Amino acid sequence: MGGAAVTDGGRHRGGPDANPPRRAPPSRTASTSWHRTGGVRCSAPRSKMNWPLMGIFAQRGKNRPNWLGVSRCRLVKVDGLDIHVSGLDAVGGSPALDIKPYMAESGPIGEMRQPAGSSRSCARITEPAASVRTCGRAHRVVKRCLALARPRGAPCMAKNPSSFPEHVELSGQNLVLRDWTEADLPAMPGLFDHPDIAYWTPFVSPFDAAAARARLDRARRLRREGSAILLAITADGGAPMGEVMLRRAPEGTELGYAVSPAFRGQGLAARAVRVMASYAFEHLAAEQVILELEAENAASVAVAARAGFRLLDMPLITGEEKGRPYALQTWGLDRP
């Protein structure tokens, strides 16, 4: 994220030598607070449903035992007592508890290694966002963060501060988007066990009865955690024809979809995306929803355009999945 770090509401309570430097180093390290977190749990990094579950100490998720986060950032400029930075891994409005210079000697010792999927996991976590505000007294900031993160008298770590409703059914665009049920399990392999879906989406392949059971169980768990909603696309609440997904992530509110080849050519994907986007705007207070798709996937590009999305000027998300490289564009739809 980028923005301005302002000390003590605008003025640092320093002595006569507290003037800002005339020539600032290019990099800084900032300590911020994860003041909008839930309980600690195993989860798939970035809520990617096709990734394995990992413990919190094996990923950089925000729901941690310690609410403090440390991030490198680039110092853009010093404007009086305002510090402008970019590339800060923090949510807009996060209090900054400390700022110090980053030295090359303080980096990793020797060669750094990381899992192959880490690059995709960390994609776009440093995009521009809002400002960070620092406070002079750390203990005052921590108390304020705790008060913001939980209601008075509640436990220090609220389990699910932003859970989705237990049951969701959305109507619009001559569609009904409803929860997956046990009764849908026999139909799911027929919908999703297809080479086209296996190639362009994270759905496992082959998608058999066991895969259907695993997806339903995981969809329910992600719903309880407040991470994602997966709904069946239907005409009238009956037989499913595909799936539409909404996922909360640090980079934004992401939508996704998969329509069975047997039901394509009816505009189902674009209509389902519009209905889910309306839900995100009206009930989740989202300012923008995004789609991540490959430019070569002409059908998905057409869906994004028909649904009113526009291609955003953002770096491609590159990586490898299912043995092939991918490069994802980001398309966005703003709140009306």
Buried (B, 14 or more C-beta within 10 A) or exposed (E): BBBBBBBBEEEBEEEEEEEEEEEBEEBBBBBBBBBBBBEBBEBBBBBBBEBEEBEBEEBBBBBBEEBBBEBBBBBBEBEEBBBBBBBBBBBEBBBBBEBEEBEEEEEEEEEEEEEEBBEBBBBBBBBEBBBBBBBEEBEEBBEBBBEEBBEEEEEEBBBEBEBBEEEBEBEBBEBBBBBBEEEBBEBBBEBBBBEEBBEBBBBBBEBBEEBBEBBBEBBBBBBBBBBBBBBBBBBEEEEBBBBBBBBBBBBBBBBBBBBBEEBBEEBBBBBBBBBBBBBBBEEBEBEBBBBBBBEEBEEBBEBBEBBBBEBBEBEBBEBEBEEEEBEBBBBBBEEE
